[in-house]
Amino acid sequence: MTEASQPTSAARGTPYAAGTTDAAGTPHATGTTDAAGDGLGPPARREPLVLAVLALIALITIWRGHVDGKLQGAYGTANPPFVLGLVTKTDPWLIVAVLVLGLGSALAPRLLDLRLRPLPFAVVLLLLAAAAGLSLNAARVGTYGWYAVFDLGPRGSFEAANEYLPGIPLLRWGIPNYLDRFAETVTSQPVNIAGHGPGPLLLMRAIGAETAQSLAALCIACAALCAPLTYWVGRTLVSERAARTAGLVAVFTPVMLLDGFTSFDAVYAAMGALAAALLLSRRVPLVVLGVAAFAICTVFSWALLGVGAAVALAVLFRDGWRRAAVLAAAMGAGFVAINGWLAVGYGYDPVGTLLATEGVYRNSLAQVRPYHFWVFGSPVAWGVMLGPVVLAAAVRAAIRRSPAAMAILIVVLIAAVAGFTKAETERIWLIFVPLAIVAAAPLLTRRRLPWVLGILALQALAVQVFAETVW
């Protein structure tokens, strides 16, 4: 990770590690100032009004969810707009979690003052994210909490039957048969298999993740990787200081800690972040790799098409319509190519699979989740679990015309209005978290960062102790 998209950002108060260079090979400056806004310009007068309106919408949505949803069972979840139950439970591991998240959030900002090169900094992010995620997810039921959601045994979560392990028998007759019959068999499978492409089970078979523990290990690894991958995405869109801030925020955001380390959606989030980092590069070879990575992503999750849309929009706002059009065409060609190859070589039917998936969704809990509520409830739940302070910074950045912020907020808005997902967006929209954090990072200054990370850590701890989040 040696690329930064803004080689002149030293004037913006950007602390680069000594010895690093930009995409053109120019050495980065090594100053450690902290310019508010990171080059986005002064605050706009309408920012407080926009944030106040959004906060009011969120409060009304949560209130209506409580009155009509929790008390009357109207919206299809126990505590709309959230998918969680208020059940207090703790384990001695909570002490470890408090120490890790408390000390981590207090000391992590000091990493911005060190002259670490990008790779060592990314490794530190990975280790810090793993420590935070593992300790917090053991705080309710001990280390069993790391894989309980996948455990099909009597002690396991009710959610295990909806996850991926029950689909392993589909592979018993070989991969060619699995791909050839996927569209016909998908409707008989658990909802998480039916809601995605054939990629997840292929990956699980390839790496031997066919037990609750091994599948959990895959998800934990990918969730931890999201922090350094967020940093990498940041280096393509914002300054080095902001990119490093984004990496630290990714460690402590509640949505990743609570819904990432124990769900397969962390795999999708890591894949999407990797593809985004490559696609947003200014180096042609990396962009080519990004097109290939994005094509593979689309075989795993249809939702990852949204990451591609966000990347194309970010490039449009950053570089103009010509580069964005070329990139969008390349991504489209990659999508067609990989699905065409699977269709010709193995009989895979992507159109039939998509139609079957849509049918499963249409006849699922979506039937009892009214659009008029979830068009607001879905983004509200995601934003709250992302961290209100992070979302507020991303909105402010969008008002100041940040390419990353405008791109991700447009995609989230489209996803909400289109009704592709009703509820569970704390988990399903995990793929948007890296870009959202990168969008917010320029306005999270070094001086405020300890408070930001502390608030995020406290929110994650409170939710883990007082609520059962399923994942």
C-alpha positions in Angstrom: 0.0 0.0 0.0 2.2 2.8 -1.3 -0.2 4.9 -3.2 -1.9 8.1 -2.2 -4.2 9.9 -4.6 -3.4 13.4 -3.3 0.4 13.9 -3.5 0.1 17.6 -2.7 -1.8 17.1 0.5 1.1 18.0 2.8 -0.2 21.5 2.6 -3.4 20.2 4.1 -1.8 19.0 7.3 -1.1 15.4 6.3 1.4 13.3 8.3 3.0 10.9 5.9 5.4 8.2 7.1 9.0 9.0 6.5 10.2 7.4 3.2 6.8 6.9 1.6 6.1 8.2 -1.8 3.0 9.1 -3.8 1.9 7.5 -7.1 4.3 9.6 -9.1 7.2 8.7 -6.9 7.4 12.0 -5.0 8.4 11.7 -1.4 5.7 12.6 1.0 6.0 15.3 3.6 6.3 14.3 7.2 4.5 17.0 9.0 2.0 16.2 11.8 -0.3 19.1 11.7 -4.1 18.5 11.8 -6.0 20.7 9.4 -9.7 20.6 10.1 -11.6 19.5 7.0 -8.5 18.0 5.3 -8.8 20.2 2.3 -12.6 20.0 2.0 -13.1 23.7 2.7 -14.8 25.6 5.5 -18.1 24.4 7.1 -21.2 25.2 5.1 -24.0 27.2 6.7 -26.5 24.5 6.0 -24.6 21.7 7.7 -26.3 22.2 11.2 -29.7 22.3 9.6 -29.2 19.2 7.5 -27.8 17.3 10.5 -30.7 18.4 12.7 -33.3 17.3 10.1 -31.6 13.9 9.8 -31.5 13.5 13.5 -35.2 14.3 13.8 -36.0 11.8 11.1 -33.9 9.2 13.0 -35.7 9.9 16.3 -39.1 9.8 14.8 -38.3 6.5 13.0 -37.0 4.9 16.2 -40.0 6.2 18.2 -42.5 4.8 15.6 -40.6 1.6 15.6 -41.0 1.3 19.3 -44.7 2.3 19.4 -45.9 0.4 16.3 -43.2 -2.2 16.1 -42.1 -3.4 19.5 -45.4 -2.8 21.2 -47.8 -3.9 18.4 -45.5 -6.2 16.3 -46.1 -4.2 13.1 -42.8 -4.0 11.4 -41.3 -7.5 11.3 -38.5 -7.3 13.9 -38.5 -7.3 17.7 -37.1 -3.8 18.1 -37.5 -2.0 14.8 -35.7 -0.5 13.1 -33.0 -2.7 14.7 -32.7 -6.5 14.6 -31.9 -7.2 18.2 -33.5 -8.2 21.5 -33.0 -6.4 24.8 -31.5 -9.2 26.8 -28.7 -8.4 29.3 -26.0 -11.0 29.6 -22.3 -10.9 30.6 -19.3 -13.1 30.9 -16.0 -12.5 32.6 -14.6 -11.8 29.2 -16.4 -8.5 29.5 -13.5 -7.3 31.7 -11.1 -8.1 28.9 -13.3 -6.3 26.4 -13.5 -3.2 28.5 -9.8 -3.1 28.9 -9.1 -3.7 25.2 -11.6 -1.2 23.9 -11.0 1.3 26.6 -7.2 1.4 26.3 -7.3 0.9 22.6 -9.6 3.8 21.9 -7.5 6.0 24.2 -4.1 5.0 22.9 -4.9 4.3 19.2 -4.9 8.0 18.1 -1.2 8.2 19.1 -0.5 5.9 16.2 -1.1 9.0 14.0 1.9 10.7 15.6 4.3 7.8 14.9 6.3 7.7 11.7 5.1 4.2 10.7 5.4 3.2 7.1 2.0 2.1 5.5 2.6 -1.7 5.8 3.5 -1.7 9.6 0.6 0.6 10.2 -1.8 -1.7 8.4 -0.5 -4.7 10.5 -1.1 -2.7 13.7 -4.6 -2.0 12.5 -5.2 -5.7 11.8 -4.0 -6.8 15.3 -5.9 -4.1 17.1 -9.1 -5.0 15.2 -8.7 -8.7 15.9 -8.2 -8.0 19.6 -11.2 -5.6 19.9 -13.5 -8.0 17.9 -12.5 -11.2 19.7 -12.7 -9.7 23.2 -16.1 -7.9 22.6 -17.7 -11.0 21.0 -16.7 -13.1 24.0 -18.3 -10.6 26.5 -21.7 -12.3 26.6 -21.1 -16.1 26.5 -17.3 -16.4 26.4 -15.4 -17.7 23.4 -18.4 -19.8 22.4 -19.8 -16.5 21.2 -17.3 -16.5 18.4 -19.0 -19.3 16.5 -22.4 -19.8 18.2 -24.3 -18.2 15.3 -23.0 -21.0 13.0 -23.5 -23.9 15.5 -26.2 -26.3 14.3 -26.2 -28.2 17.6 -28.7 -27.9 20.4 -26.7 -25.1 22.0 -26.4 -23.1 18.8 -28.3 -20.0 17.7 -31.6 -20.3 16.0 -29.9 -18.3 13.2 -27.6 -21.2 12.4 -30.3 -22.9 10.3 -30.4 -19.8 8.1 -26.7 -19.6 7.6 -24.3 -21.4 5.2 -23.3 -24.7 6.7 -26.7 -26.4 6.0 -25.9 -25.8 2.3 -22.7 -27.9 2.3 -24.6 -31.0 1.0 -25.2 -29.2 -2.3 -21.6 -29.8 -3.1 -21.7 -33.6 -2.6 -22.0 -34.3 -6.3 -19.2 -32.0 -7.3 -18.8 -28.4 -8.2 -19.9 -28.6 -11.8 -23.2 -30.2 -10.7 -23.6 -27.6 -8.0 -23.2 -24.7 -10.4 -25.4 -26.3 -13.1 -28.2 -26.9 -10.6 -27.8 -23.8 -8.4 -30.7 -21.8 -9.9 -33.1 -24.8 -9.5 -32.0 -25.6 -5.9 -31.5 -22.2 -4.5 -35.1 -21.8 -3.4 -34.9 -24.9 -1.2 -31.9 -23.6 0.7 -31.5 -21.4 3.8 -32.2 -17.8 3.2 -28.6 -16.7 3.3 -27.6 -19.1 0.6 -30.7 -18.3 -1.5 -30.0 -14.6 -1.1 -26.5 -14.8 -2.7 -24.6 -16.3 -5.6 -22.8 -19.6 -5.6 -19.5 -18.1 -4.4 -19.8 -18.6 -0.6 -20.1 -22.3 -0.6 -17.3 -22.6 -3.2 -15.0 -20.6 -0.9 -15.9 -22.7 2.1 -15.2 -25.9 0.3 -11.9 -24.5 -1.1 -10.5 -23.6 2.3 -12.2 -26.3 4.3 -14.5 -24.0 6.3 -17.2 -26.7 6.8 -17.6 -26.5 10.6 -18.9 -23.7 12.9 -15.5 -23.0 14.2 -13.7 -22.9 10.9 -16.4 -20.8 9.3 -16.2 -18.4 12.2 -12.4 -18.2 11.8 -13.0 -17.1 8.2 -15.4 -14.4 9.2 -13.2 -13.2 12.1 -10.2 -12.9 9.8 -12.2 -10.9 7.2 -13.7 -8.6 9.8 -10.3 -7.8 11.2 -8.9 -7.3 7.6 -11.6 -4.6 7.0 -9.6 -2.1 9.1 -6.4 -2.2 7.0 -8.5 -2.5 3.9 -10.3 0.7 4.9 -7.0 2.4 5.3 -6.0 1.3 1.8 -9.3 2.6 0.3 -8.6 5.8 2.1 -5.2 6.2 0.6 -6.9 6.3 -2.9 -9.4 8.9 -2.0 -8.2 11.1 0.9 -5.0 12.3 2.5 -2.7 9.9 4.4 -3.8 11.4 7.7 -7.4 10.9 6.9 -6.7 7.4 5.6 -5.0 6.4 8.8 -7.9 8.0 10.8 -10.3 5.9 8.7 -8.4 2.7 9.6 -8.6 3.4 13.3 -12.3 4.3 13.1 -12.9 1.0 11.3 -11.5 -0.9 14.3 -14.0 0.6 16.7 -17.2 1.1 14.7 -20.0 -0.9 16.5 -21.4 -2.3 13.2 -18.2 -4.1 12.4 -17.5 -5.2 15.9 -21.0 -6.5 16.6 -22.3 -7.6 13.1 -19.0 -8.3 11.3 -17.0 -10.6 13.4 -19.8 -13.2 13.7 -21.4 -13.0 10.2 -20.4 -14.0 6.7 -21.1 -10.5 5.6 -17.6 -9.6 6.9 -16.3 -11.7 4.0 -18.4 -9.6 1.6 -17.2 -6.4 3.2 -13.5 -7.4 3.0 -14.0 -8.4 -0.7 -15.7 -5.2 -1.5 -13.1 -3.1 0.2 -10.3 -4.9 -1.6 -12.0 -4.4 -5.0 -12.7 -0.8 -4.2 -9.1 -0.1 -3.2 -7.8 -1.6 -6.5 -10.5 0.1 -8.7 -9.9 3.5 -7.1 -6.1 3.3 -7.8 -4.6 5.5 -10.5 -2.3 2.7 -11.6 -3.7 0.7 -14.6 -2.4 -2.7 -13.5 -4.1 -2.3 -10.1 -7.3 -1.2 -11.7 -7.2 -4.3 -14.0 -6.8 -6.4 -10.9 -9.7 -4.5 -9.3 -12.0 -5.3 -12.3 -11.2 -9.0 -11.8 -11.7 -8.8 -8.1 -15.1 -7.0 -8.6 -16.2 -9.7 -11.0 -15.5 -12.3 -8.5 -17.3 -10.3 -5.9 -20.5 -10.4 -7.9 -20.5 -14.2 -7.9 -20.6 -14.0 -4.1 -23.2 -11.3 -3.4 -25.5 -9.3 -5.6 -25.3 -6.5 -3.1 -21.6 -6.0 -3.9 -22.8 -4.4 -7.2 -23.6 -1.5 -4.9 -19.9 -1.1 -4.0 -19.1 -1.0 -7.7 -21.7 1.8 -8.2 -20.2 3.7 -5.3 -16.7 3.3 -6.8 -17.9 4.5 -10.2 -19.5 7.6 -8.6 -16.5 8.4 -6.5 -14.3 8.3 -9.7 -16.9 10.5 -11.4 -16.7 13.1 -8.7 -12.9 12.8 -8.4 -11.7 12.4 -12.0 -14.6 13.3 -14.3 -17.1 11.4 -16.4 -14.6 9.9 -19.0 -12.6 8.0 -16.5 -15.8 7.0 -14.6 -17.4 5.7 -17.8 -14.4 3.7 -18.8 -14.3 2.1 -15.3 -18.0 1.4 -15.2 -17.7 -0.3 -18.6 -14.8 -2.4 -17.5 -16.7 -3.5 -14.4 -19.7 -4.3 -16.5 -17.6 -6.3 -18.9 -16.0 -8.2 -16.0 -19.4 -9.0 -14.5 -20.6 -10.3 -17.9 -17.4 -12.2 -18.5 -17.3 -14.2 -15.3 -21.0 -15.1 -15.4 -20.7 -16.0 -19.1 -17.7 -18.2 -18.3 -19.6 -20.0 -15.5 -22.6 -20.3 -17.8 -20.7 -21.8 -20.8 -18.3 -23.9 -18.8 -20.5 -25.2 -16.0 -24.1 -24.5 -16.9 -24.6 -21.8 -14.3 -27.7 -19.7 -14.9 -27.2 -16.2 -13.4 -30.5 -14.9 -14.6 -32.4 -17.8 -13.2 -30.5 -17.5 -10.0 -31.3 -13.8 -9.7 -35.0 -14.4 -10.4 -35.0 -17.3 -7.8 -33.4 -15.0 -5.3 -35.9 -12.3 -5.9 -38.7 -14.8 -5.4 -37.3 -16.0 -2.1 -37.0 -12.4 -0.9 -40.5 -11.6 -2.0 -41.9 -14.5 -0.1 -39.7 -14.0 3.0 -40.1 -11.7 6.1 -40.1 -8.8 3.6 -43.8 -9.5 3.3 -44.4 -8.3 6.8 -41.9 -5.4 6.7 -43.8 -2.5 5.2 -41.9 -0.3 2.7 -43.2 3.0 4.2 -41.4 2.3 7.5 -38.2 0.5 6.3 -37.4 3.1 3.6 -36.4 5.2 6.7 -35.8 2.3 9.1 -33.1 0.6 7.1 -30.7 3.6 6.7 -31.5 4.7 10.3 -30.5 1.4 11.8 -27.3 1.2 9.7 -26.4 4.8 10.5 -26.9 4.3 14.3 -24.8 1.1 14.3 -22.1 2.7 12.1 -21.9 5.4 14.8 -23.9 8.7 14.6 -20.7 10.7 14.9 -19.3 8.9 11.9 -22.4 9.3 9.8 -22.6 13.0 10.8 -19.1 13.6 9.6 -19.8 11.7 6.3 -22.9 13.9 5.7 -20.9 17.1 6.4 -18.2 15.9 4.0 -20.8 15.3 1.3 -22.2 18.8 1.7 -18.6 20.0 1.1 -18.5 17.8 -2.1 -16.2 15.1 -0.9 -16.2 12.5 -3.8 -16.2 9.5 -1.3 -19.0 11.0 0.8 -21.2 11.9 -2.1 -20.7 8.5 -3.7 -21.5 6.3 -0.7 -24.5 8.4 0.5 -26.0 8.3 -2.9 -25.7 4.5 -3.1 -27.2 4.2 0.4 -30.1 6.4 -0.5 -30.8 4.5 -3.7 -30.6 1.2 -1.8 -33.1 2.5 0.8 -35.6 4.0 -1.7 -35.4 0.9 -4.0 -36.3 -1.3 -1.0 -33.7 -3.9 -1.9 -33.4 -4.6 1.8 -35.9 -4.1 4.6 -34.2 -4.4 8.0 -31.0 -6.2 8.9 -29.0 -3.5 7.2 -26.7 -3.4 10.3 -25.4 -6.6 8.7 -26.4 -6.5 5.1 -25.0 -3.0 4.5 -21.7 -3.9 6.1 -20.2 -3.8 2.6 -20.7 0.0 2.6 -19.0 0.6 6.0 -15.3 1.0 4.7 -16.3 3.7 2.1 -18.6 5.5 4.7 -15.7 5.6 7.2 -13.3 6.9 4.5 -15.9 9.6 3.7 -16.1 10.7 7.3 -12.4 10.6 8.1 -11.3 14.0 6.7 -13.5 15.8 9.3 -12.4 13.6 12.3 -9.5 15.7 13.5 -6.6 14.3 15.6 -7.7 16.4 18.6 -11.2 14.9 18.5 -10.3 11.4 17.5 -9.9 10.0 21.1 -13.4 11.2 21.9 -14.8 9.7 18.6 -13.1 6.3 19.2 -14.2 6.3 22.9 -17.8 7.0 22.0 -17.8 4.2 19.4 -16.2 1.8 21.8 -18.7 2.7 24.6 -21.6 2.2 22.2 -20.3 -1.2 21.1 -19.9 -2.3 24.7 -23.3 -1.1 25.7 -25.1 -2.9 22.9 -23.1 -6.1 23.5 -24.0 -6.1 27.2 -27.7 -5.1 27.0 -28.8 -6.5 23.6 -28.7 -9.8 21.7 -27.8 -8.8 18.2 -28.2 -12.3 16.7 -24.9 -12.1 14.9 
